[in-house]
Amino acid sequence: MARYMVFWEVDASRTPENPKEKKAQLRGFGDVVSKQMKEGGIKDWGVFGGEMRGFTIFEGSISDVHI
């Protein structure tokens, strides 16, 4: 099985300005990532300084990466 590293960046124009709403949105993303890691779809995930960019490592076929 192949491994794929995907670099991602948050579109800041689509994040809430209200700190509480922003925190809730980020926690929601974290919940999705945690679920996928437990299920084995994501092998590793990380955030670069500033919380707006990071990486995800998937294992599987190329169709698994295009979610």
C-alpha positions as CSV (number, residue, x, y, z in Angstrom):
1,M,0.0,0.0,0.0
2,A,1.2,3.5,-0.8
3,R,1.6,6.4,1.5
4,Y,0.7,9.9,0.6
5,M,1.6,13.2,2.3
6,V,-0.8,16.0,1.8
7,F,0.0,19.5,2.8
8,W,-3.0,21.6,3.7
9,E,-3.7,25.3,4.5
10,V,-6.8,26.8,6.1
11,D,-8.6,29.4,4.1
12,A,-8.7,32.2,6.7
13,S,-11.5,34.0,4.8
14,R,-13.8,31.1,5.8
15,T,-13.0,30.9,9.5
16,P,-15.1,32.8,12.1
17,E,-13.8,36.0,13.6
18,N,-15.4,35.3,16.9
19,P,-12.8,33.4,19.1
20,K,-15.4,31.0,20.6
21,E,-16.8,30.1,17.1
22,K,-13.2,29.7,15.8
23,K,-12.3,27.4,18.7
24,A,-15.5,25.3,18.1
25,Q,-14.7,25.0,14.4
26,L,-11.1,23.9,15.1
27,R,-12.3,21.4,17.6
28,G,-14.7,20.0,15.1
29,F,-11.8,19.5,12.6
30,G,-9.8,17.9,15.4
31,D,-12.7,15.4,16.1
32,V,-12.8,14.4,12.4
33,V,-9.1,13.9,12.3
34,S,-9.1,11.8,15.5
35,K,-11.9,9.6,14.2
36,Q,-10.1,9.0,10.9
37,M,-6.9,8.2,12.8
38,K,-8.7,5.7,15.0
39,E,-10.2,4.1,11.9
40,G,-6.8,3.9,10.3
41,G,-7.4,6.2,7.3
42,I,-4.9,8.8,8.5
43,K,-1.5,7.6,9.7
44,D,-0.1,10.9,10.9
45,W,-1.3,14.5,11.1
46,G,0.3,17.7,12.2
47,V,0.0,21.5,12.4
48,F,2.8,23.9,11.6
49,G,3.3,27.0,13.8
50,G,0.3,29.4,13.5
51,E,-2.4,26.7,13.2
52,M,-3.2,27.6,9.6
53,R,-1.0,25.0,7.8
54,G,-0.1,21.4,8.3
55,F,0.2,17.9,6.8
56,T,-1.7,14.6,6.7
57,I,-0.3,11.2,5.9
58,F,-2.7,8.7,4.3
59,E,-2.1,5.1,3.5
60,G,-4.1,3.4,0.8
61,S,-4.9,4.0,-2.8
62,I,-5.0,7.4,-4.5
63,S,-8.8,7.3,-4.4
64,D,-8.6,7.2,-0.6
65,V,-6.7,10.6,-0.7
66,H,-9.4,12.3,-2.7
67,I,-12.0,12.6,0.0
